[in-house]
């Protein structure tokens, strides 16, 4: 009889690990849904991860409380949760870091499911807290997190004095230095020829340029980064009917401005300080708050 009980316990423990693994395989395809301008699949997988791990852990604690210690249920769920994810995240840390909050929220759901069962009186509050975390990540959290990864801050606001002059080139082939533009605020929409999102963004940048054209102290440029000297970036803009003042800059000089992803909007103030590095949406908010209202 004791032997049969042990076999049953081993079977139940294996089932707990299997369920934890199964949730991982349910969530994984959701992350692969093609994102749109208004929907990021990571936000959905984060919500699903929290809910599924919470419910599964709570249910398994309830089901196995008379046969297996609850702490063992938690450990087995954690084992299944980490079995595949931990090695993947260690091996490909840089590639998987972008969805690290998703990992943390799923882990949070698992722990909250366990705590909700052993602390029944506060269970509903723990679940509500988890849902609120998911809502925050859906609407704001991931936007801030991605902005921080790409640009080094969640809002784009920086303060970096340029200690050396940087040169750009206009359509006529003339060199223009950033120091020559002291007294003016430059808003640079940085792009390169292989960036499809850059071209999608140009109409919005053009609208923003038109909205602030009455302000003489601000100049807007599409700043093309040269990866290949044989490609004429000005001709590319002309073929795509992009009607924006344009300049080009060598790749190594773009790196001095801190440009690592595309598109990136850089704002340089009238004292040759970089005061903003980020995306287009935040750049418009920044201009309204820190330049127009100044």
N, C-alpha and C positions, 0 to 999 in steps of 0.2 A: 504493500500500500504506500509506504514511504517512497519507494522507488518510482511508483506511478506519479506521485505528487511532484517529485523532482523533475520527471520528464515533462509534466504539465507546466511546471514553472519555467523550465528552459524554453518550452514552446512559446509561452506567453512573453518571455523576455525577448525572444527572437522576433515575435510579432511587433513588439513595441519599437524595436530598432527598424524593422521593415516599414512600419507606418511613418516613422520620422523620415526615412529615406524617400518614401513615396511622395510625401509632401514636397520635398525638394524637386522631384521630377515633374510634379504638377506645376510648380511655380516657374521652373526654368524656361519653358516655351513662351511664357507670357513676356519675359524680358526680350525675346527676339522679335516681338511685333514691331513693325516698322513705325518709328515715331513720326508725328506730324508737328506742325507749328503750335497746335493747341493741346496735344496729347503726348505724354512721355510714358511708355509702357513700364518703366521702372516704378513709377508711382503706383500703378495697379498691382505689380508684383509685391511691392512693399505692403500694401493693404491686405492682399491675399495671404502673404507670409505671416503677418501678425495674427489674422483671424484663424487660419488653419492650424497653426502651431498652438495657439491658445486653446482652441476647441479640442484638438487631439490630446493635448497634455491633460487637460481637465478631465476629459472622458476616460482616458487610460488610468488616471489616478483613481477615479470613481470605480472603474471596473475591477481593478487589481488590488484595491486597498486591503482586502482580507487575505490575499495570497502573497503579495510582494510588498516590501517596505516602500513607502512613498518616495523616499530619497533615492531608492534604486530605480524607480520609474523615471524620476528626473534624470538620473545619470544615464540611463539607457536612451532616453529621448535626446539628450545632449550628444551622446555617442553617435547616434544615427544622424543627427543634425550636422556634426562636424566631420563625419567619416569621409565624405567626398569634398566638402567645401573647404576644409582647412588645408589639405594638400594643394588644391587648386589655387587658393589665395596665397599660399607661401611661394609656390612655383611661379605664378604670374601675378605678383603683387601689384605692379604698376598697371597692368591691364584690368585687374578686377577692383582696383581701388575706387573707381568711379561708381561702383554699386556697393561700396562698403556700408553706407547707411541702411541699405536694404537688408544686408546680413545682420546688422545690429538690431533692427526693428523685429525681424523674425526671431532672433534670440530673445528679445524682450517679450514677445508674445508667448514663447515657450515658458519662460520664467514666470510670467504673469498668470498663465494657466495653472501652473503648479501652486503658486501662492494663493490664487483665488480658491483653490480646493481646500487647502489647509487653513485658510482664513476666510471662511464662508461669509462672514459679516461684511467684509470689505471687497468681496469678489467683484461686485458690479462696478465699484468705483475704479478698481484696477483695469477692468475691461474698457470702461469709458475713457480712462487716461490713455490707454493704448490707442484707441480709435482717434482721440484728439491728436496724438503724436502723428498718426498716419495722415490725418487731414492737414496738419501743419506741413508735413513733408510733401504732400500732393500739391499744395498751393504756393508754398514759399521755400520749404527746406531744401529741395533739390535744386531750385533755381539759385539759391545762395551758395549751395555746396559746389555746383558746377562752375559758378562764377569764381569761386575761391580757387578751385583747381586750375582753371584756365588763366586767370588774371591776377591771382594772389590776394584778392580781397572780395568781400561779398557785395560791395556796392560799387567798386571801381575807383573809389577815391584813393589817391596816392599823393605823395609829395616827394619828388626826386629832382634835384637840380642837375641839369646836364653840365658835366664838367668839361666836355669837349664838344666842339662844333660838329654837326652832322650835315652832310650834303645830300641834296636831292636834285633831280633833273627835270626840267620842264619839257614841253613838247618840241621846243626848238633846239633842244640839246644843251641848253645853258644850265650851269650849276647854280643852285640856290642853297644857301646855308640857313640853318635854323636861326642862327644868331642875327641874320639879316632881317628876320621877321620880329625882332624884339619890339614891343609896343603893340603887337597884335596877338590875339589868342587864336591858335591854330587847332582846328578839329580835323583829324586825319582818319579817314576810313581805310584801313590797311587791308589789302587784298593781293591775291596772286592769280595767275591765269588758270590754275587747276582747281580753284575753289568755287564750286557751284553755289554754295550758300552766300558767297560774296556778291555774286551777280543778282541773286534774289533780293539782297538787302539794298542794292543801289537805289531803287525807287523810294524806299523809306528814308534813305540818307538824303536824297534829292529833296524830298518834302521837308525834312528837318532843315536843310540848307535854306529853302525858300521861306520857312517860318521865321528864321532869324536874319534874313537878308537886310533888314532895316538897321541892324546893328553893325556899324562900320568896323568895330574893334574885333569882330570874329570873322575868320576866313575858313571856308570849308574846302577840303581837297580829298579826292579819291587818290590814295597813295598806293601805287602798285609796287609790289616787291619783286625785284628781278631775280629769278632763279636761273634763267637761261638768257644770256646776252643776245642770242639770235632771235628772240621773240620780242616784237614791238608791242608793248602793252597799250600804247596810245591807239594803235590800229584796232586792237581788240575792243577797246571801249567804243570806238567809232562804229565798228561793225555791229555792236550790240545796242547802238543808239543811246549810249550813256552820256547824257549832256551835263557833265560835272567838270569843274576845274580839276585838272589832274597833274600829278607829279609821280615820278618813280624814284625808288631808292634801292640801293644794292642790299642783298640779303644780309651781309655782315653788318651793315649800318642799321638795318631794321632790328637786328638782334640787340644792338646797343640801346634801342628804345624799349626793350623788354617784350618784343612781339614774338610769341611762340605758337600761337594758334590764329586761325583765320576764320571769319573776319574779326578784327580787333579795332576798336575805336580808341585813338590816343588824343588827348587834349593837352596842349602845351600852352602855358599862360604867357603873358607879355614880358615875363622875366626869364624865359627859357627854362621853366620848370614843368616837368610832367606832373599834371595834377589829376589826371584821370586815365585809367587803362581798363577797358571793359567792353561790354556789348553795346549795341546801338540803343536799346531801350533805356538802359541806365544812363547812357551818355546824355540823352535828351533831358532826363530828369535832373541830371547833374548841372547841365547848362542853365536850366530854368532856376534852380535853387542857388547855385554858387556864382553864376556869372550875370544873368539877367537881373536878379534881385539884389546883386551886390551894390 
